[in-house]
C-alpha cells in the first residue's frame, strides 16, 4: 500500500466507518479507502482532517484524495451539517 502513496507522503487513514446519508457517503467514500490528502495537505492523523474542517463552512467542497483498490482517486466532499 505504501508504494501507492505519492512521493513525500508517509501515511494515510483507513476508512472504517462511513455515516449513512452523510457527506462522505454522498461523495462516494467507501470502507477500506485510505485518505492520504485533504485540501492539498498530507493526512497522517485525524487531527489533520479536523484542522482542514476548522475553517470550512457547510456547502464548501473539501478536496480529498484516497487510495482505492490500488488506485488514487479524487473524492470531492460537499460539507454538511454535523450530526449530533
VEXNUFI-694869 format. One record per residue (C-alpha): x, y, z; residue in three letters. Coordinates in steps of 0.1 Angstrom, whole numbers, padded with zeros to 4 digits, always signed. Example, Ala and Ser with C-alpha at 12.3 -4.5 7.8 and 13.67 -1.06 7.14 Angstrom:
2
+-------+-------+-------+------+
:     x :     y :     z : rest :
+-------+-------+-------+------+
: +0123 : -0045 : +0078 :  ALA :
: +0137 : -0011 : +0071 :  SER :
+-------+-------+-------+------+
This chain:
84
+-------+-------+-------+------+
:     x :     y :     z : rest :
+-------+-------+-------+------+
: +0000 : +0000 : +0000 :  UNK :
: +0028 : +0024 : +0009 :  UNK :
: +0042 : +0021 : -0026 :  UNK :
: +0009 : +0036 : -0039 :  UNK :
: +0013 : +0068 : -0019 :  UNK :
: +0027 : +0098 : -0038 :  UNK :
: +0063 : +0108 : -0031 :  UNK :
: +0067 : +0125 : +0002 :  UNK :
: +0036 : +0110 : +0017 :  UNK :
: +0043 : +0088 : +0046 :  UNK :
: +0009 : +0075 : +0057 :  UNK :
: -0029 : +0078 : +0054 :  UNK :
: -0060 : +0070 : +0073 :  UNK :
: -0080 : +0038 : +0067 :  UNK :
: -0118 : +0045 : +0064 :  UNK :
: -0135 : +0020 : +0088 :  UNK :
: -0169 : +0038 : +0091 :  UNK :
: -0190 : +0060 : +0067 :  UNK :
: -0221 : +0076 : +0082 :  UNK :
: -0253 : +0066 : +0063 :  UNK :
: -0265 : +0097 : +0044 :  UNK :
: -0235 : +0118 : +0055 :  UNK :
: -0214 : +0139 : +0032 :  UNK :
: -0187 : +0112 : +0028 :  UNK :
: -0212 : +0086 : +0017 :  UNK :
: -0228 : +0110 : -0007 :  UNK :
: -0194 : +0118 : -0022 :  UNK :
: -0187 : +0081 : -0026 :  UNK :
: -0162 : +0074 : +0001 :  UNK :
: -0161 : +0036 : +0007 :  UNK :
: -0150 : +0014 : +0036 :  UNK :
: -0114 : +0005 : +0030 :  UNK :
: -0104 : +0037 : +0012 :  UNK :
: -0072 : +0052 : +0025 :  UNK :
: -0074 : +0090 : +0029 :  UNK :
: -0039 : +0105 : +0023 :  UNK :
: -0046 : +0141 : +0013 :  UNK :
: -0072 : +0167 : +0022 :  UNK :
: -0072 : +0202 : +0005 :  UNK :
: -0037 : +0195 : -0008 :  UNK :
: -0022 : +0186 : +0026 :  UNK :
: -0009 : +0152 : +0037 :  UNK :
: -0031 : +0134 : +0062 :  UNK :
: -0014 : +0112 : +0087 :  UNK :
: -0037 : +0116 : +0118 :  UNK :
: -0073 : +0126 : +0124 :  UNK :
: -0060 : +0160 : +0136 :  UNK :
: -0051 : +0169 : +0101 :  UNK :
: -0087 : +0163 : +0089 :  UNK :
: -0101 : +0182 : +0119 :  UNK :
: -0077 : +0211 : +0111 :  UNK :
: -0089 : +0211 : +0074 :  UNK :
: -0126 : +0213 : +0086 :  UNK :
: -0120 : +0240 : +0111 :  UNK :
: -0120 : +0268 : +0086 :  UNK :
: -0147 : +0254 : +0062 :  UNK :
: -0184 : +0261 : +0061 :  UNK :
: -0214 : +0240 : +0053 :  UNK :
: -0217 : +0238 : +0015 :  UNK :
: -0180 : +0242 : +0008 :  UNK :
: -0162 : +0214 : -0010 :  UNK :
: -0133 : +0196 : +0006 :  UNK :
: -0109 : +0181 : -0020 :  UNK :
: -0099 : +0147 : -0007 :  UNK :
: -0077 : +0121 : -0024 :  UNK :
: -0079 : +0084 : -0015 :  UNK :
: -0063 : +0051 : -0025 :  UNK :
: -0090 : +0026 : -0035 :  UNK :
: -0081 : -0008 : -0049 :  UNK :
: -0046 : +0003 : -0055 :  UNK :
: -0056 : +0035 : -0075 :  UNK :
: -0055 : +0071 : -0065 :  UNK :
: -0090 : +0087 : -0067 :  UNK :
: -0101 : +0123 : -0061 :  UNK :
: -0132 : +0125 : -0039 :  UNK :
: -0147 : +0160 : -0036 :  UNK :
: -0169 : +0161 : -0005 :  UNK :
: -0195 : +0188 : +0000 :  UNK :
: -0196 : +0196 : +0037 :  UNK :
: -0229 : +0193 : +0055 :  UNK :
: -0243 : +0200 : +0090 :  UNK :
: -0227 : +0180 : +0118 :  UNK :
: -0250 : +0153 : +0132 :  UNK :
: -0255 : +0154 : +0170 :  UNK :
+-------+-------+-------+------+
